[in-house]
Amino acid sequence: MKKQLIFILLLVPGIIVLVAMCSLSGARPEEQVDLKAKYAFKDFESAKKCRTCHPGFYEQWTQSMMSQAYTHHWDEIEYFDLAVPHAKAKPELADPVDGCNGCHAPLAFMSGPFPPPRPSEKSMANESVSCEVCHLVQKAQTDPPYNFSYYIQPGMTKYSSRKEHVESPAHKIQTTDFFRTTEFCGNCHNEKNPFGIWVKSTQLEWKEGPYADEGVRCQDCHMPRGGYQYALMGKAYKDARLHLFHGAHDPGKVRGTIELRIQPDIREAEPGETVVFTVALFNQKTGHKFPTGSVEDRIAWLQVEATDSKGKVWHINVDKKGFEGEEYTISGDYLAYQDMAVPLGQPDFKGLQRDGIPSGNRIFRMPYFDPEGRMTIMQWNTAKLGVDYRIGPRETIVENFTFRLPFDIAPGELKVRAVLNYQLLVKPVADYLKVPADESEIKFVNDHSTSIKVLP
């Protein structure tokens, strides 16, 4: 059976960090062109050369995860410390590991060697997802697009979405409607792994949501329109597509994604009485689920705390709903990720703390399980998906927190605050693999407060 490569790039709130492997489940269609090692580095231009005429877009790109898809610290650690050693231990994963670069370092994937040099060696793999990568894409070779299904042919013709005729002294420009589609993004933001599991599905989530029917596309949020000059020798446009690509790694993009409101069922209570606090979470910002992208790594969690008039704080646990798989959506003291033992070369590896946050909080996540039924962050080793308890576009999820007022609670105003936090990578994994702290730092999403009166 022909192996199918499938590593992808994770960028939108979806979204970035290492990506998955190749599919062993079936062959690519006969008409699909295999781009692995088809070209040479010299066939492509560097992003710095594009900067000569497009300095503004270049600087926007350098601040985005597109420019760091290969060099970003977590991507490097996941690829070289987990994926590459896993392939050495299991040779059938050699092609999948090569395939990581199909979306993290496409120029390296299309030219070799495999694996590419580490980022410290400053090879052209460090171009990550560069100007050439996107502006040479002509189409998707699969329907739906997934697993770096783009078709690229290097040359002097660059592709664009602007319909009016424009000319460049440096290259030819050809307009293509494909740049206006979400399938363009789906080439790398959808991924099916060797077990046939959709381990990345950001574009598919969008397609199933309300924004697809309204024609609001990925580009409208991650490449918003604004007054800007495309090139130094060209004119400014009122509706230029800014090359921001801001997503899950941008705190400003994450903040406010979900709206919160909390209220009690009664406004006055005595010690020993029970009060139920209800929190409504509304996804008013993303066109896909939250979190999305590398959801095997990511969690958002709701924490509710009460503070009495003397400053004493109580943590309130979320009420259980009783759905299948709910245990993976409530934080606790559990071990997971034992399948890292193979790439780490540690047969006695017992696993790491699953959540790394205070117990009793509601977690919005989708757990991934390895062939032995253990929770994993290695999407290429994912044989099954757990309950999908994420917040869909324009979806509202309601959670209850029941609190029996302690007898030693101080009378007066009891303030209750609900906070939604977000992490790109669960902290126990980040700490163990020595991932720089910014990958597991707590990102604030939103909060809301209410109060009741505690009677003497």
C-alpha positions in Angstrom: 0.0 0.0 0.0 1.3 3.4 -0.9 1.9 5.7 2.1 0.2 9.1 2.2 2.1 12.0 3.8 0.0 14.2 6.1 1.8 16.6 8.4 0.1 20.0 8.6 0.6 23.6 9.8 -1.4 24.8 12.8 -1.9 28.5 12.9 -5.5 29.8 13.5 -7.2 29.8 16.8 -7.1 27.4 15.6 -4.6 27.2 15.5 0.1 26.1 15.1 2.7 23.6 16.4 4.0 20.4 15.1 1.7 18.4 13.0 0.9 15.1 12.0 2.0 12.3 9.9 1.3 10.5 6.8 -1.7 8.4 6.2 -1.1 4.7 5.8 -4.7 4.1 5.1 -4.7 4.5 1.4 -3.0 5.8 -1.7 -3.3 9.3 -3.2 -5.3 9.6 -6.4 -3.4 8.7 -9.5 -3.7 12.2 -10.9 -2.2 13.8 -7.8 1.4 15.1 -8.2 3.7 14.0 -5.5 5.8 17.1 -4.6 8.2 15.4 -2.3 11.8 16.2 -3.4 10.4 17.3 -6.8 12.3 20.6 -6.9 15.4 22.2 -5.6 15.9 25.1 -3.2 17.3 27.2 -6.0 14.0 27.0 -7.8 12.5 29.3 -5.1 13.0 32.8 -4.0 13.6 33.8 -0.4 11.2 35.9 1.6 13.9 38.5 2.0 14.0 39.0 -1.7 10.3 39.6 -1.7 10.9 42.2 1.0 12.6 44.4 -1.5 9.3 45.4 -3.1 6.8 44.3 -0.3 8.4 45.5 3.0 5.1 46.0 4.8 3.7 42.5 4.0 7.1 41.0 4.8 7.2 42.6 8.3 3.6 41.5 9.0 4.6 37.9 7.9 7.6 37.9 10.2 5.5 38.6 13.2 3.1 35.7 12.4 3.4 32.0 13.0 3.6 31.5 9.2 7.2 32.6 9.4 7.9 30.4 12.3 6.2 27.2 11.2 9.6 25.4 11.2 11.7 27.4 13.6 9.2 27.8 16.4 10.5 26.2 19.6 7.6 23.8 20.2 7.6 22.7 16.6 11.3 22.0 16.7 11.0 20.0 20.0 8.0 18.0 18.8 9.6 17.2 15.5 13.1 16.5 16.5 12.5 15.1 20.1 9.3 13.1 19.4 8.6 12.6 15.7 12.1 11.8 14.4 13.0 9.4 17.3 9.6 7.8 16.9 10.4 7.1 13.3 13.7 5.6 14.2 12.0 3.3 16.7 9.2 2.5 14.1 10.6 2.7 10.6 7.1 2.7 9.1 6.9 6.3 10.3 9.8 7.5 8.2 7.7 8.8 5.4 5.2 10.4 7.8 8.0 12.2 9.6 9.2 13.5 6.3 5.7 14.7 5.6 5.7 17.0 8.6 7.6 19.4 6.4 4.8 19.4 3.8 3.2 22.2 5.8 5.8 23.3 8.3 8.6 23.8 5.8 7.2 23.3 2.3 10.3 24.4 0.4 12.3 21.8 2.4 9.7 19.2 1.7 9.8 19.9 -2.0 13.6 19.8 -2.2 15.0 17.6 0.7 17.0 16.4 2.5 15.0 14.5 5.1 14.9 15.4 7.8 15.9 19.0 7.1 18.7 20.7 9.1 17.7 22.0 12.5 16.7 25.6 12.6 20.1 26.6 14.2 21.8 25.6 10.9 19.8 28.4 9.1 19.0 26.4 6.0 16.2 27.4 3.6 13.9 25.2 5.7 13.8 28.2 8.0 11.7 29.9 5.4 8.8 28.0 6.9 5.5 29.1 5.1 7.0 31.8 3.0 5.8 34.2 0.3 6.7 31.7 -2.4 4.8 28.9 -0.7 1.4 30.6 -0.8 1.8 32.7 -4.0 2.8 29.6 -6.1 -0.2 27.5 -5.1 -2.4 26.9 -8.0 -5.0 24.5 -6.6 -5.9 21.8 -4.1 -5.3 18.2 -5.4 -7.9 16.6 -3.1 -11.5 17.2 -2.2 -11.7 18.1 0.7 -8.3 19.5 0.8 -6.0 18.1 3.5 -2.4 16.8 4.2 -0.6 19.5 2.1 -2.7 18.8 -0.9 -1.6 22.0 -2.7 -0.2 21.9 -6.2 2.9 24.2 -6.6 5.1 24.8 -9.6 8.0 27.2 -9.1 8.5 30.0 -11.6 8.1 33.7 -12.4 4.3 33.5 -12.2 2.9 34.4 -8.8 -0.8 34.0 -8.0 -3.1 36.5 -6.4 -6.8 37.1 -5.7 -7.0 40.7 -6.9 -9.1 40.8 -10.1 -7.9 44.1 -11.6 -4.9 44.0 -13.8 -1.7 44.8 -12.1 1.9 44.5 -13.3 5.2 43.9 -11.5 8.7 44.5 -12.8 9.9 41.4 -10.9 7.5 38.7 -11.8 4.2 37.9 -13.6 0.9 38.1 -11.7 -2.0 35.8 -12.4 -5.4 36.1 -10.8 -7.0 33.0 -9.4 -10.3 32.5 -7.7 -8.8 29.7 -5.6 -7.2 32.3 -3.4 -10.7 33.4 -2.3 -11.7 30.0 -1.1 -11.3 28.4 2.3 -10.0 25.3 0.4 -6.8 27.2 0.0 -6.4 27.2 3.7 -7.7 23.6 4.1 -4.6 22.3 2.2 -2.8 22.5 5.5 -5.5 23.1 8.1 -7.2 19.8 7.6 -5.4 16.6 8.4 -6.2 12.9 8.4 -3.7 10.6 10.2 -2.6 7.0 9.5 -5.7 5.7 11.4 -8.0 7.6 9.2 -8.8 10.1 12.0 -9.3 13.8 11.2 -6.8 15.1 13.7 -7.0 18.6 12.3 -10.2 19.9 10.8 -10.3 23.7 11.1 -11.5 24.3 7.6 -14.0 21.5 7.9 -15.3 23.0 11.1 -15.8 26.3 9.3 -17.6 24.5 6.5 -20.1 22.9 8.9 -20.7 26.2 10.8 -22.9 29.3 10.2 -20.2 31.5 8.6 -19.9 29.3 5.5 -23.5 30.0 4.5 -22.8 33.7 5.0 -19.7 33.8 2.9 -17.4 34.8 5.8 -14.2 33.0 5.0 -10.9 32.3 6.9 -9.2 35.2 5.1 -11.8 37.7 6.4 -10.6 37.1 10.0 -7.0 36.1 9.5 -6.2 38.4 6.6 -8.6 41.3 7.1 -9.0 44.0 4.5 -7.5 47.5 5.1 -6.0 50.5 3.3 -2.5 49.4 2.4 0.1 49.6 -0.4 0.9 46.2 -1.9 4.3 47.1 -3.3 6.6 50.2 -3.2 6.1 50.8 -6.9 2.4 50.2 -6.7 -0.7 52.2 -5.5 -2.5 51.8 -2.3 -5.8 49.9 -2.1 -8.6 50.4 0.3 -9.3 46.7 0.5 -5.8 45.2 0.6 -5.5 41.8 2.3 -3.2 42.4 5.3 -0.8 39.5 5.8 -1.3 39.3 9.6 -2.2 35.6 9.9 -3.0 36.2 13.6 -4.4 33.2 15.4 -4.0 31.1 18.5 -0.6 32.4 19.4 -1.8 36.0 19.4 -3.1 37.0 22.8 -5.1 39.8 21.2 -6.9 37.4 18.9 -7.6 35.0 21.8 -8.9 37.7 24.1 -12.7 38.1 23.9 -13.2 35.0 21.7 -15.8 33.7 24.2 -18.2 35.9 26.1 -19.1 34.9 29.7 -22.0 35.8 31.9 -22.6 34.4 35.4 -25.6 34.8 37.7 -26.9 33.1 40.9 -30.2 31.5 41.4 -30.8 33.5 44.7 -29.4 36.9 45.8 -29.4 36.3 49.6 -28.4 33.2 51.5 -27.3 32.1 55.0 -24.3 29.9 55.8 -25.2 26.3 55.0 -27.5 27.2 52.2 -26.9 26.2 48.6 -26.5 28.6 45.8 -26.3 27.6 42.1 -24.2 29.9 39.8 -24.9 29.5 36.1 -22.3 30.5 33.5 -23.2 31.0 29.9 -20.3 30.8 27.4 -21.0 32.2 23.9 -18.5 31.8 21.0 -19.1 35.1 19.2 -15.8 35.4 17.4 -14.4 32.3 15.7 -15.7 30.7 12.5 -14.5 27.3 13.8 -14.5 25.6 17.1 -12.6 26.9 20.1 -10.0 25.6 20.6 -9.1 24.4 17.1 -5.9 23.4 15.3 -3.6 21.3 17.5 -6.5 20.4 19.9 -4.5 17.4 21.2 -2.2 20.0 22.9 -4.7 22.7 23.8 -7.2 23.4 26.5 -9.5 26.2 27.5 -10.9 26.0 31.0 -13.6 27.7 33.1 -12.7 28.4 36.7 -15.2 29.9 39.3 -14.1 31.3 42.6 -16.0 33.0 45.5 -14.5 35.6 47.7 -16.2 36.6 51.0 -16.2 40.1 52.6 -13.0 39.2 54.6 -11.1 38.1 51.5 -11.2 34.3 51.9 -11.4 32.5 48.6 -13.3 29.3 47.8 -12.9 27.3 44.5 -16.2 26.0 43.2 -16.3 22.8 41.3 -18.3 22.5 38.1 -21.5 20.4 38.2 -21.3 17.1 36.3 -23.7 16.7 33.3 -23.3 13.0 32.9 -22.4 12.7 29.2 -20.1 10.0 27.9 -16.4 11.0 28.2 -17.1 13.8 30.6 -14.3 12.7 32.9 -11.8 14.2 30.3 -13.5 17.6 30.5 -13.2 18.1 34.3 -9.7 18.7 35.6 -8.2 16.3 38.1 -5.2 14.3 39.3 -4.7 11.9 36.4 -1.7 10.7 34.4 -1.6 10.6 30.6 0.7 10.8 27.6 2.4 7.4 28.4 3.0 6.7 24.7 5.8 9.3 24.7 7.9 6.5 26.2 8.8 5.2 22.7 10.3 8.3 21.2 11.8 9.4 24.5 13.4 6.0 24.8 12.1 5.6 28.4 10.4 2.1 28.8 9.4 2.9 32.4 7.9 6.3 31.6 4.7 6.5 33.8 3.2 9.5 32.0 2.6 13.1 33.1 -0.2 15.0 34.7 -3.0 15.2 32.2 -4.3 18.7 32.8 -1.9 20.7 35.1 -4.6 23.1 36.4 -6.6 23.1 39.6 -9.1 20.2 40.0 -12.8 20.6 39.4 -12.7 23.1 36.5 -14.5 22.5 33.2 -12.2 21.9 30.3 -13.2 22.6 26.7 -11.2 20.1 24.7 -11.2 17.0 22.6 -9.0 14.2 23.9 -6.9 12.0 21.5 -6.2 8.4 22.4 -3.4 6.1 21.2 -4.0 2.5 20.0 -3.8 1.3 23.7 -6.6 3.7 24.8 -4.2 6.2 26.5 -4.6 9.9 26.1 -1.9 11.3 23.7 -0.6 14.5 22.3 1.0 12.7 19.4 -1.6 13.1 16.7 0.2 10.6 14.3 -0.3 8.0 17.1 -4.0 8.8 17.5 -6.3 5.8 16.9 -9.5 7.3 18.4 -11.0 10.7 19.3 -12.8 11.3 22.6 -15.8 13.5 23.3 -15.6 16.8 21.4 -16.4 19.3 24.1 -15.3 22.5 22.4 -17.4 25.6 21.7 -18.6 25.9 18.2 -19.1 29.1 16.2 -22.0 31.0 17.7 -22.7 28.2 20.1 -23.6 28.8 23.7 -22.7 26.3 26.4 -24.2 26.6 29.9 -22.4 25.3 33.0 -23.7 25.2 36.6 -21.6 25.5 39.7 -23.3 24.5 43.0 -21.9 26.1 46.1 -22.9 25.2 49.7 -22.0 28.2 51.7 -19.5 27.2 54.5 -20.5 27.9 58.1 -17.4 30.0 58.6 -18.1 32.3 55.6 -18.1 36.0 56.5 -21.4 37.9 56.3 -21.7 40.6 53.7 -21.1 40.7 50.0 -19.8 37.4 48.4 -18.2 38.1 45.1 -18.1 35.3 42.5 -15.9 35.5 39.4 -15.9 33.2 36.4 -12.7 33.2 34.3 -12.0 31.4 31.0 -8.3 30.7 30.4 -6.5 29.1 27.5 -3.2 27.2 27.0 -1.6 26.2 23.7 0.2 23.3 25.4 -0.7 21.6 28.7 2.0 22.8 31.2 3.2 19.3 32.5 4.1 18.3 28.9 5.8 21.7 28.3 7.8 21.5 31.5 8.9 17.9 30.9 10.0 18.5 27.4 11.6 21.9 28.3 9.4 23.9 26.0 9.9 27.6 26.5 7.4 29.0 29.0 5.4 31.1 26.5 3.9 28.0 24.9 2.2 27.0 28.2 1.6 30.4 29.7 -2.0 31.1 30.7 -3.8 33.2 28.1 -6.8 35.2 29.4 -9.9 34.8 27.3 -12.6 36.5 29.3 -14.3 36.9 32.7 -17.5 38.0 34.4 -18.5 38.5 38.0 -21.6 38.6 40.1 -22.4 38.7 43.8 -24.8 37.6 46.5 -25.4 38.8 50.1 -24.4 36.4 52.9 -26.8 36.9 55.8 -25.4 36.8 59.4 
